[in-house]
């Protein structure tokens, strides 16, 4: 009913490129990267199209990146809450 592992990679069948990667960051928080497998890869590093990360107990980020790995849009929670 459940799988326990340190990371999980889902690959597209034709060329074996990573489509989705679930892993923990060096701080032990969860992260998910989604890749566009249609973009030709020049080397082994392929930037994700979408990256979702938990930064700590109270913050996280969702980023959309272009094919060069530059963030084109991001939603970031700093964990700071103000009372009105």
C-alpha positions, 0 to 999 in steps of 0.5 A: 500500500505504500512505497518508502524510498529516498527518491523516485524517478519516473522516466518516459519510456522511449528514451528514458528521460526523467519526466518526474522526480520526487526527492528530499532536499539537503535540508530534508524537505520534500521536492518535486520536479516535472520535466519537459521530455520534448526539449532536446537535452544537450548534456545530462543536466536537464532543468525542470519545467516546474519545481515544487519545494518545501523550504521549511515547516512554514514556507515553500515555493512553486517555480516555472522555468524555461528550457534554459533553467531560468525562472519565468514565474514563481509563487513563494511562501515565506512563512511570515503571517501578519495579524490584522 
